[in-house]
Amino acid sequence: MVKLLLWLLLLAVCWPLALLALVLYPFLWLLSIPFRVVRAVLEGLVDLVRALFFLPARLLGGRA
């Protein structure tokens, strides 16, 4: 909803820029997909390292 309101504000202020943003947004979304995949993989690796790091404490009865 906020994106729509910002786009409408841009449309009122500078309509050529708003139309350009409307056309370019799908292409920018497609370009961001590989970065999202890399982010998901890195988050998984960080969670794995964190789990391995805390494994001895969990085996000894530490807090979860």
Backbone torsions as a table, in degrees:
resi	resn	phi	psi	omega
1	MET	NA	-39.3	-179.6
2	VAL	-65.7	-39.7	178.7
3	LYS	-61.8	-40.5	179.4
4	LEU	-64.2	-44.4	179.6
5	LEU	-64.5	-39.6	177.4
6	LEU	-66.1	-38.7	178.7
7	TRP	-66.7	-40.1	177.3
8	LEU	-64.1	-37.3	175.8
9	LEU	-64.5	-43.3	177.0
10	LEU	-64.1	-36.9	177.8
11	LEU	-62.7	-39.0	-179.8
12	ALA	-72.2	-32.9	-176.8
13	VAL	-84.4	-47.4	-175.2
14	CYS	-146.9	90.3	-172.7
15	TRP	-66.4	-31.9	177.2
16	PRO	-64.9	-38.5	178.0
17	LEU	-67.6	-36.3	178.0
18	ALA	-65.9	-41.0	177.9
19	LEU	-67.8	-37.8	176.2
20	LEU	-63.3	-41.3	177.6
21	ALA	-64.0	-38.0	179.4
22	LEU	-64.8	-35.9	-179.9
23	VAL	-77.7	-39.4	-175.1
24	LEU	-80.9	-19.7	-175.9
25	TYR	-57.8	-45.2	178.6
26	PRO	-62.8	-35.3	178.5
27	PHE	-68.8	-39.6	177.1
28	LEU	-66.2	-35.4	177.3
29	TRP	-65.1	-42.0	178.0
30	LEU	-65.1	-38.3	178.5
31	LEU	-67.7	-25.7	-177.7
32	SER	-82.1	-12.1	-177.3
33	ILE	-58.6	-47.1	179.1
34	PRO	-60.5	-35.0	178.8
35	PHE	-67.7	-33.7	176.4
36	ARG	-66.9	-38.8	178.5
37	VAL	-64.8	-44.8	178.6
38	VAL	-62.0	-39.9	178.5
39	ARG	-62.6	-42.6	179.9
40	ALA	-64.7	-40.4	179.3
41	VAL	-65.7	-43.4	179.6
42	LEU	-65.3	-38.5	176.7
43	GLU	-63.7	-39.0	177.0
44	GLY	-64.3	-41.5	178.2
45	LEU	-65.6	-40.4	178.0
46	VAL	-64.2	-41.3	177.6
47	ASP	-64.2	-38.3	177.8
48	LEU	-64.8	-45.9	179.0
49	VAL	-63.6	-40.2	178.1
50	ARG	-63.2	-41.9	179.3
51	ALA	-65.3	-40.9	178.1
52	LEU	-67.5	-35.0	179.8
53	PHE	-67.9	-39.1	-177.8
54	PHE	-91.6	0.5	-178.8
55	LEU	-60.2	-46.0	179.9
56	PRO	-60.3	-39.4	179.7
57	ALA	-65.9	-38.4	-179.6
58	ARG	-70.0	-35.8	177.9
59	LEU	-68.5	-29.5	178.8
60	LEU	-86.4	1.7	174.9
61	GLY	95.7	24.3	177.1
62	GLY	-74.6	176.4	179.0
63	ARG	-67.5	153.0	179.3
64	ALA	-75.7	NA	NA
